[in-house]
Amino acid sequence: VCHWNRQGTQDQHDADTLLVDAAVDRLGRLDGPTFMWIHLVDPHAPYEAREPHYSDFGAPDAPGEFDPGDEGALADVNLGTRAITAEEHAQVEAAYASQVAAVDNLFGRLLDALDANGQSDAVVLLGADHGEELGLHGHYYWHSCSTYNPAMVVSYALRAPGRLAPGGVVTTPVPIVDLAPTLAEVAGLQWSGDTDGTSLVGELRSCRVESRPAFFERDTKGAGMVLGDQKVVIEPEGKATDCTPYSAEAPYVVASQQLYDLADDPDECTNLADDDPTTFGALREQVCDWVTSGAWVESNNDRNVLVKACGG
């Protein structure tokens, strides 16, 4: 098992590059079955521009001294003490996109190393742990306060030569807990870890992934579920105070009950919780069943406002 993570305080991209250098070197010296987890930081705040990619995205010049990597300036935008122009927002988006492009190049180096070492049949999974709002929903530019899809939904790519047919695309939301048993089965291993997840291999091979509840939580302060085109969110306190740059004096305010029809409203702009209380209540009950059971609840019960809101 090989795991590297960034060390020290060097620039994120420089740290990621050193990490990939070490991984490529290790790939050339492997002997026998290996599991390798490579944790890159980019794309991530601060949204520092990565050249030459930043110029490729054509962000317009903004007046003044605005820097998309200046987290203080973005915090002021979040808190409503500073406005952001369309040009400045475009710079933030271009900086983030340039980070994505830089990581894409690094990932390409890893794939090239596998090919060069005769390891082209390796199972490869590429994914992320969260997205970023980048100015959506109250001009929020990060992720830790948010249960909206830009922060919560991430895409994964799985390459498994000879095990899964190439080119398949799954748009059905699935819970991230399914990844570990899926990887184990693809690799020909017996999964013996947490049983919350289910292997998707059979469904991937038949090109039919069934809709299932995909639960999520924001610490112990907010939780929800996506099921098909329906998304429900419970935020009992109606605010977030423990995530950058907000505080008890200046909270990130949200609706305590949220219901979205993602087919008609993919940007989650129209909260239907009051208009469709029957659907909201049925989905909320499933979320409450989830948050009031299991070891996660037991370990957080003394401070879990979700459990209390669900009557647990």
N, C-alpha and C positions, 0 to 999 in steps of 0.2 A: 504494500500500500504506500503510495507516494503522494504526499500533499504538501504543496507550497502555498504560502500566503505572503502578502507584502510585509516587509519589515521596515522599521524606521519611519522617517517623515519625508522621504524623497518624493518628487513629482509622481503623480499616479501613473502616467504613461511610462515614465522611466522605470518605475517599479514593475509594471506589467511586462515591459520588454525584458527586464532581467529575469522575471519569472519564466517567461517563454523560452529564453535562452537556456535556463536550467532544465526545463522540461524536455527541450529538443536534445540536449546532451544526455539526459537520462534515458530517453527513448532509444538512443543509439547503443545503450549498454544493458538493455533489459535481457533477462534470461528467465523464461517461464511466464506463467500467467501473472498478470499485473492489473491492479486497479489504480488509476491515477486521477486525482481530483486537482484541477488547476483553477484557482480562484483569482480571477482578474478583478480589478476595481472599476475601471472604465466599462461602460459609460456611467458616470456618476457625478454628483456635485462634489467640488465646484466645477461649473461648466466651462472649463478652460479649453480654448480653441486648439485643435490639433492640425497643424499644417503638414502637407499641402491640402488636406481634406477640407479645412474650413473655407478656403478660398473657392473650392469647387462648388460649394453650396450657395455662393453668390449672395451672402447677407449684405444688405445695404449699409453704407456708412451711417452711423448715428451721430447727431451733434453732441458736443461736449466730450466728457472723458469716460463715458459708460464702458464698463468691462463686464461681459457676460459671466466671467469667473468671480466677480465681486459678490460674495454671498451676503454681505451687509446691505448692498443696494437692493438685492432681490428680497431680503427680509423686510426692508422698508416698503417695498411694493406689496408684499403679503399683508403687512400691518396697516396699509392704507395711508402711510405717511409720505409716500413718494409715488408719483405716476410713472408709467412706463410707456414709451412711444411704440408705435408699430415697428419702427426701424430697430429699436432696442430689443423688442421681443423677437424679431427675426434673427437678431444676432445670437440670442440665447438658443433658439432652435437650431441654428447653424452650428453653434459650438457643440451642442449635444450630438447632432448628426455626425460631426467630425470625430467625436469620440467613438461613436458606433463604427465608423469607417476604419478608424485606427485599430480597433479590436478585431474587426473583420480581417484585416491584414495579418494580425498576429495569429488568429485562428487558422488562416491559410498556411502560415509557416508550420503549424503543428500537423496539418493534413499532409503537407509536402514531406515532412520528416517521416511520417508513417509510411508513405509511399516509398521513400528512398531507403527505408530500413526493411522493406518487404513485409510491412505490417498493415497492408491495405485492407485486410479483412477485420481490423479492429472495430469494435462497437464504439461509436462516438456519440455523445449526447452534448448538445449545446443549449444552454438556457440561462435564465436569470432569476433572481429572487424577488424582484419588484420592478415596476416602471417608475415614471415620474409624471406629475401633473403638467409641468411646463406651462403654467399660466392659466390653466382651466379651473373652474369651480372656485370662484373667489380670488382669482389671480394667484393661486397657490402654485409654487414652482418646485416643490419637492414631493415626498411620498409618505412620510411617517404619520401625518395627520389624516390621511385620506383612505377611504374605502371605496372610492370611485374606480372605475375600470382602468383608466390610464395608469394608476399606481398598482392596482391589484392583479390585472390580467397580463400574463407574459406568454410568449410563444417559445416552444421548444422544437428543436430539430434533432431527429434520431437517425443515425446512419448505421445500418447493420447488414453489410453485404452477405448474401446467401441466407439470411435469416428473415429479412423483411423486404418486400418488393419496393424498389425505388419510386419516388415521385408521388407518393400518397400524401394527401392533405386532409387533416382532421380539423373541422371548425367547431365541433361540439365541445363545449367546456368540460374539462375533466379536472378532478382534484389533484394537487401536486403529490399527495401521498401515494398515488398510483405509480409514480415514476420508479421507485426502488424495486417493487416486485416486477415491474415491466422489464427493467434492465436485467434483473436476475434471470428471468425466463429467457430473454434474448441471448444471454451469455451461457445458457444451459445450466444454471445453478438453481438449487432449491432455496426459495426464499424462506427464511426462518425469523425475520425481524417482526416489526410492528405489523399487525394484521388489519389495520384500518384501510390500507390501500389494497387495490386489486390489479393484477396484471392485465394490461390492455393488449397483449400480443395476439390473442385469438381474434379480437375485434379488429385490430389493425390488419390482420391477414385477410379478413373477410370484407374489409373496407366499410365496415358499419360499426361505428362507436356509439353505443346507446347513451342517451342523456341520463345523467345521474346527479344527485345533489353535490355541488362543489362548495363546501363550507370555507369560511375565512374569518379571521378575527384580527382586531387591532388591539394588541395587548389584551387587557381584560376590560376595555372600555367600550369596544364596539365589535359587532359580529354580524354575519349575514350569510347568504347562500345565493348561488346562481343555479337555477334549474330550468333548462331549456332557454326560453327567451325572457323568463321572469327573474328579477333580482330583488331580494329583500335585504334591508339593512336595519339593525337595531343599534341606536346610539343613545342609551338611557339618559345620559347627562345632557345631550343636545349640544355638546361642545367638546373640543379637545384642548387641553392646556399643557400637556406634557410632551409636546413635540415642537421642534424648531419651526418658526421663531416665536411660537405662541406661549402664553402664560395665563395664570388665573386672572390677571388684570386685563389681558388682551387675548381672549380665547379665539380659536377657530370654531365658528358657529355652524352647526349642521342641524338638520331635522332629526328628531329622536326616532321617528318612524319613517322609513323610506321604502317605496315600491316603484320599480321601473320596468317598463316593457321594452326590452332591449331591441326587439325587432323594429318597432316604430320610433324608438328614442335611444339610439345607440350612445348618444353623448350624455345620457342621464340628466336631462334638463327638466323633465316633468315628473314630479313626485306624485304617484297615484295612490298613496296609502290611504288618504281620506276619501278618495273617489271610489275605491274598490276595497272596502274593509274586509270583505269575505276572503278574497285572494290573499290580502296582506295577513289576515289572521291565520289562515291555513299554513302559509309559508313561515310565518313567525313561530308557529308551534314547532315546526321541524327544527328551526334554529335553536329554540329553547331546549328541545330534547337533546341537541348536540352539546350545548354549552353547560348543561346540568348533569352531564355524565362523563365518566372517564377520569384518568389521572391528571389531566390538564386542570380540571376544575378543582380537584382535591388539593393540588399544590398551590392554587391561587385563591382559594375560597375566602380567605380573610379580607381580601381587597377586591373581590370580583363583583363589580357592579352589574355585570351581565347576569350572573347567577341570581342576584337579588331581584333584578328586574323580571326575571323569568319565574320567580317564586321559589327558587331553590334555596 
